[in-house]
Amino acid sequence: MTTQLTRLCCAATAMAAAGVLVSCSGFGPTHSHVSSAVIKHFKGLPNHVSVPIGQRMGQHQRPWAAWAGSRTIYVMTWGSGSCPKIPTSVEMSEANTVVINTVEHDFYSGDDACTADLAVTTSVVRLPSSVDPTNTLVAQIDGTTTRLAPRSG
């Protein structure tokens, strides 16, 4: 009886430790602040933006960018529809190169449980004032590079 009780206690302790490891391992959304450069975010794509060809068939879901206005870009990310990836930092790294980092956020459910769907979330991001929209813009989003042609007008 004592051996069974010891095994049961050991198993319970191991399960509790595993639970602590999982809860601290980065699963689920973080509670990072959204960058002040984010004007708004919404589920889905803007009307005139489409998914890049290499991502249409469910392959290589990487973030990408598109012009939204002369001083703003759309940043599209893939992830859970209930815990979207939203920019937490937007910084210039060199001339006309913007580095954007994103993190999952739990805006909708509030219980840190993210749905297992794959959805696009769009953030409208204000560009740093030193960006020249008449030159090519390089947007590096979570390490993925998008080159945006110069804006005319």
C-alpha angles and dihedrals in degrees: 000000000000091000091053091048091049091050091048092051091047091050092049091049091049092050092049091050091049089051091053091049092050093048090051097041099086099263112141127022125316124225097235119147120258113245115261086232089071107097095182142329133211142175116267133010132311112257098257098039124088133191111267113259095249091056101047098090096051095271128128101359100201129159119259140179139223134181114271097173140333092287101024139065135195113239112200120195134178124226146091114347091221096045105037124189107247127181114265095178136025115184140159113242098177139338109328093345117121121192114206125186122194135196132189113260128195101220100143113041100028092206100092090246112129122201117240094233124117112232140158119242121192124208122192105220128195110224123229112266092246092066113109107211091195089069129061111282120215113205115191107194115184088333096312115116126220120182114207119201116237114278116243120218 
